[in-house]
Amino acid sequence: MRPICHQRLPKDRCEREALRQTGQFWTPDWVAEFMVAYALQDRPTWLLDPSVGTGVFFRAAKRYAAVNRLELTLFGRDVDPDMLAHAQTSGLDATDLRHVEIGDFVLNPPSEKFPAIVANPPYIRHHRLSASQKASLRDFARATIGRDIDGRAGFHVYFLLRSLCALKSGGRLAYIVSADICEGVFADTLWKWITSQYKLDAVITFSTDATPFPGVDTNALVFCIQNERPAERFAWVTCTCPDAAELVSLLSGRKLQEYKTVEVYERTLVEALSTGLSRAPAQAVTNRYTLGDFASVMRGIATGDNDFFFLTRRRAKELGIPESLLVKAVGRMRDIVGEDFSNEDVERLEDRGRPTRLLNVNGLSFDQLPVAVQKYLKEGEARGLDKKTLIRTRKPWYRMETRKSPPILFAYLGRRNARFIRNRAGVVPLTCLLCVYPKQADTAFVDRLWKVLSHPQTIGNLRAVGKSYGGGAIKVEPRALERLPLPDELVRAAGLDDYAKTVKPPTLFD
Ligand SMILES: C[S@@+](CC[C@H](N)C(=O)[O-])C[C@H]1O[C@@H](n2cnc3c(N)ncnc32)[C@H](O)[C@@H]1O
């Protein structure tokens, strides 16, 4: 049998793109082990893997069936015919694979229903789906849940719905998927429907050390769902070590007295749906204020082509572009060290050859521009910049997005280092950072707000509003950042509550 190694994201860009297009991320054996144990605990005779790939679930199911003396027939699907050959070189034979059909599981599903389904769906994001695929998926979702699902849902979301539809009454589904399935804009509709129709038995999360997909930028979760009357509570489990033994007992209904490799919490659906199924249980503390009470948030500037529009001061000078047509800007999160960004830092970036000037000729007609700038723009046009995706929607094509310089910047995608940065350099950020505009402009107010935002307790709350990625990274979108809870005692200690009272008058219970 050929050993299956941990899959890593290929270094080569084309290979990486191909992988993202087909969504072929393989489940490790130890994870397949406990997923299969959950699905097979009622001793069914059929098991379906709707996206077989190299056959990891079939192999785990065969092992389980042998140990537990189970007569099991394996059924499968995959769109990729090469997968059958691949599966045959990894420990499965033609008999194991005789019920595997080549075809699309979501849009052309099997007619039978199954008592056990185990799946790792193709992870394909919505912008990689064609318009006709999207339309068919939308129709399928509407027919299934009676409502539209936000168009930003990826293929793996519809795959889950199809898996649930293919589940026999009483049957069990174990589904491994990226956390965005319960963090995306569509998540609320999706999970309210699922948990009103099916019984959510468990959600398994993984600590960084136990991630099923090391090196892939994904926070994976396993959902264990039964086609039974919904229950009010479920087990929320964190797996802290890549070992299946305790999870196998837990998920096949044999609870242990003590766990060493997993942490188990019992949660109510009501709490978990409002906190988010991928997030740890919310503490009882509810915070009265959110960032949006004190500031508004916008994304940074999307130039459409940083190489052309974002220059070092030296390069701008060589090209003859006057400083009056340049805006001081910061282009990369790692160009900002620490939490305070000053003019000296901008100079240091210039010394290191990093760009700090954004070309902005808005408000001037082409004829009014210095000849050197006209020449530079014509060069850009000759290179076809005016035809680029974002740029071609602008009139004229070199018109730049504008932002007032935000007093506070937010580095929104970080491996545990998402942070608020006091912008004392007057820069505008490109898309790598978010702009935070306090509702009062005076320095004292801005500094007090920044202090509250930078506090570890506030930073800890980012998990409640952000999307999680591999290695503990989180990404927070502008609207979500406005929902960031600010701890009451910090707001009070910073003396912001006076201001807050004007935006949120006290209630009867204050
Ligand atoms: C993430 S891989 C998982 C494979 C395997 N079950 C595992 O866990 O390692 C997803 C598989 O789905 C297949 N696939 C892609 N689109 C599909 C579709 N519409 N229907 C069925 N399978 C599909 C891919 O070819 C790939 O083999």
Ligand as a Chemical Component Dictionary entry (heavy atoms), coordinates in Angstrom:
data_LIG
# 
_chem_comp.id                   LIG 
_chem_comp.type                 NON-POLYMER 
_chem_comp.pdbx_formal_charge   0 
_chem_comp.three_letter_code    LIG 
# 
loop_
_chem_comp_atom.comp_id 
_chem_comp_atom.atom_id 
_chem_comp_atom.alt_atom_id 
_chem_comp_atom.type_symbol 
_chem_comp_atom.charge 
_chem_comp_atom.model_Cartn_x 
_chem_comp_atom.model_Cartn_y 
_chem_comp_atom.model_Cartn_z 
_chem_comp_atom.pdbx_ordinal 
LIG C1  C1  C 0  -11.242 17.253 -0.809 1  
LIG S1  S1  S 1  -11.099 15.867 -1.881 2  
LIG C2  C2  C 0  -11.475 14.592 -0.745 3  
LIG C3  C3  C 0  -11.106 13.241 -1.186 4  
LIG C4  C4  C 0  -11.180 12.143 -0.147 5  
LIG N1  N1  N 0  -12.539 11.811 0.215  6  
LIG C5  C5  C 0  -10.419 12.530 1.084  7  
LIG O1  O1  O 0  -11.045 12.851 2.090  8  
LIG O2  O2  O -1 -9.183  12.545 1.067  9  
LIG C6  C6  C 0  -12.542 16.093 -2.810 10 
LIG C7  C7  C 0  -12.737 15.153 -3.964 11 
LIG O3  O3  O 0  -13.970 15.539 -4.604 12 
LIG C8  C8  C 0  -13.858 15.375 -5.986 13 
LIG N2  N2  N 0  -14.897 16.223 -6.584 14 
LIG C9  C9  C 0  -14.806 17.478 -7.068 15 
LIG N3  N3  N 0  -16.009 17.908 -7.489 16 
LIG C10 C10 C 0  -16.895 16.917 -7.255 17 
LIG C11 C11 C 0  -18.286 16.762 -7.466 18 
LIG N4  N4  N 0  -19.009 17.732 -7.994 19 
LIG N5  N5  N 0  -18.881 15.601 -7.108 20 
LIG C12 C12 C 0  -18.156 14.589 -6.570 21 
LIG N6  N6  N 0  -16.813 14.677 -6.356 22 
LIG C13 C13 C 0  -16.199 15.819 -6.684 23 
LIG C14 C14 C 0  -12.417 15.770 -6.286 24 
LIG O4  O4  O 0  -11.987 15.195 -7.501 25 
LIG C15 C15 C 0  -11.687 15.212 -5.060 26 
LIG O5  O5  O 0  -11.221 13.915 -5.317 27 
# 
loop_
_chem_comp_bond.comp_id 
_chem_comp_bond.atom_id_1 
_chem_comp_bond.atom_id_2 
_chem_comp_bond.value_order 
_chem_comp_bond.pdbx_ordinal 
LIG C1  S1  SING 1  
LIG S1  C2  SING 2  
LIG S1  C6  SING 3  
LIG C2  C3  SING 4  
LIG C3  C4  SING 5  
LIG C4  N1  SING 6  
LIG C4  C5  SING 7  
LIG C5  O1  DOUB 8  
LIG C5  O2  SING 9  
LIG C6  C7  SING 10 
LIG C7  O3  SING 11 
LIG C7  C15 SING 12 
LIG O3  C8  SING 13 
LIG C8  N2  SING 14 
LIG C8  C14 SING 15 
LIG N2  C9  SING 16 
LIG N2  C13 SING 17 
LIG C9  N3  DOUB 18 
LIG N3  C10 SING 19 
LIG C10 C11 SING 20 
LIG C10 C13 DOUB 21 
LIG C11 N4  SING 22 
LIG C11 N5  DOUB 23 
LIG N5  C12 SING 24 
LIG C12 N6  DOUB 25 
LIG N6  C13 SING 26 
LIG C14 O4  SING 27 
LIG C14 C15 SING 28 
LIG C15 O5  SING 29 
# 
